[in-house]
Amino acid sequence: MVEVCPTSNVWTGEMSCLHKDHPLENFVGAGLKFSICTDDLLIFDMTVSQEIHLMAKYHPEILTRSKVQQMQLDALNSSFLKDLNLKAKIEEKIASYKF
């Protein structure tokens, strides 16, 4: 599982812009599981939802609704969450989310 923190990547100089430099398409093409995250809300002033929206704006052909939902499910399944009831509730929330 690869974690992607778009705003942090730009702010730290790892890439100059998200729409050209980001390897997201390579991740999808290689079949890698990835999640879009945020490094630090207090420093970068971006929530995870905002980061996902930003990347979907720059990469709409890649981050379709189904891909975003699958990405979120992959992240959930890669987490350390042990409470299966809570996990099931989160899965339901992801499945029912309206873009």
JOFEN-V979011 format. One record per backbone hydrogen bond with DSSP energy under -0.5 kcal/mol. NH is the residue of the N-H (numbers start at 1). CO is the residue of the C=O. Records with the same first field share a line. If there is no record, write none. Layout:
NH->CO  CO
This chain:
2->33
4->35
6->4
9->5
10->6
11->7
12->8
13->10
14->9
15->9
21->17
22->18
25->22
26->23
27->23
28->24
29->25
30->26
31->28
32->27
35->2
37->4  35
44->40
45->41
51->47
52->48
53->49
54->50
55->51
56->52
57->53
58->54
59->55
62->59
63->59
64->62
68->64
69->65
70->66
71->67
72->68
73->69
74->70
75->71
76->72
77->73
78->74
79->75  76
84->82
87->83
88->84
89->85
90->86
91->87
92->88
93->89
94->90
95->91
96->92
97->93  94
99->97
